[in-house]
């Protein structure tokens, strides 16, 4: 009895796996090569965007404070 159950479970997993692979191949929006190229392009854009933001952050802080800097400031939280 148990061996028949095990065979049925394994058969179900194999059929389900093949159906899943077939669905992925049929409904894939783009090829893997195009997906990797798109990810590389977005990575480059996001790195440039964050580098520009990091470079401009101290200047924006000084401008918002009217050109003054606070110096060393310690914040105590209780």
Backbone torsions as a table, in degrees:
resi	resn	phi	psi	omega
1	UNK	NA	-45.8	-177.9
2	UNK	-66.8	-35.8	-178.9
3	UNK	-67.2	-35.5	177.3
4	UNK	-66.3	-41.6	177.6
5	UNK	-61.7	-44.5	179.3
6	UNK	-62.8	-42.4	178.4
7	UNK	-63.1	-41.3	179.6
8	UNK	-64.6	-41.2	179.4
9	UNK	-64.7	-46.5	179.6
10	UNK	-63.0	-41.4	178.1
11	UNK	-62.7	-42.2	178.2
12	UNK	-62.9	-40.8	178.1
13	UNK	-65.0	-40.0	179.5
14	UNK	-66.8	-45.2	-179.8
15	UNK	-65.3	-43.3	178.6
16	UNK	-63.6	-39.8	178.1
17	UNK	-64.0	-43.2	178.6
18	UNK	-65.8	-38.4	177.7
19	UNK	-65.0	-38.6	177.9
20	UNK	-64.4	-43.7	178.3
21	UNK	-63.3	-42.9	179.2
22	UNK	-62.3	-41.7	179.4
23	UNK	-64.5	-41.8	179.0
24	UNK	-62.2	-44.6	-179.2
25	UNK	-66.7	-36.7	-178.8
26	UNK	-74.2	-35.9	-173.0
27	UNK	-106.4	10.9	178.9
28	UNK	-64.1	133.4	-176.9
29	UNK	-72.9	-31.5	-178.5
30	UNK	-157.0	166.4	-179.5
31	UNK	-74.5	163.0	179.9
32	UNK	-63.4	-35.8	179.6
33	UNK	-63.3	-44.0	178.9
34	UNK	-67.4	-38.0	179.3
35	UNK	-63.5	-43.7	178.8
36	UNK	-64.5	-38.9	178.3
37	UNK	-64.3	-40.3	179.1
38	UNK	-65.6	-40.6	178.7
39	UNK	-64.6	-41.9	177.7
40	UNK	-61.8	-42.2	-179.1
41	UNK	-64.4	-45.0	178.9
42	UNK	-65.8	-38.2	177.9
43	UNK	-59.7	-45.6	179.2
44	UNK	-61.8	-43.9	-179.5
45	UNK	-64.6	-44.1	-178.3
46	UNK	-67.9	-36.2	176.8
47	UNK	-64.3	-43.0	178.6
48	UNK	-64.6	-40.4	-179.2
49	UNK	-65.2	-43.9	-179.1
50	UNK	-72.0	-33.1	177.4
51	UNK	-65.1	-40.9	178.0
52	UNK	-65.4	-37.7	178.9
53	UNK	-68.6	-42.1	-179.3
54	UNK	-66.2	-37.3	179.2
55	UNK	-69.0	-33.7	-174.9
56	UNK	-88.2	-13.1	-173.9
57	UNK	-60.9	-49.2	180.0
58	UNK	-62.1	-37.4	179.8
59	UNK	-65.4	-40.2	179.0
60	UNK	-65.8	-36.2	178.7
61	UNK	-66.3	-41.2	178.4
62	UNK	-67.2	-39.8	179.3
63	UNK	-65.7	-37.7	179.9
64	UNK	-68.3	-27.7	-179.6
65	UNK	-90.8	11.6	179.1
66	UNK	74.7	27.5	178.5
67	UNK	84.7	-1.2	179.8
68	UNK	-96.2	151.4	173.3
69	UNK	-116.7	150.9	-176.0
70	UNK	-85.2	-11.9	-177.8
71	UNK	74.8	-150.7	178.9
72	UNK	-81.8	122.9	-177.9
73	UNK	-125.8	134.2	177.4
74	UNK	-114.1	132.9	179.6
75	UNK	-112.7	127.1	178.0
76	UNK	-105.6	124.9	178.7
77	UNK	-114.3	128.6	179.8
78	UNK	-115.0	NA	NA
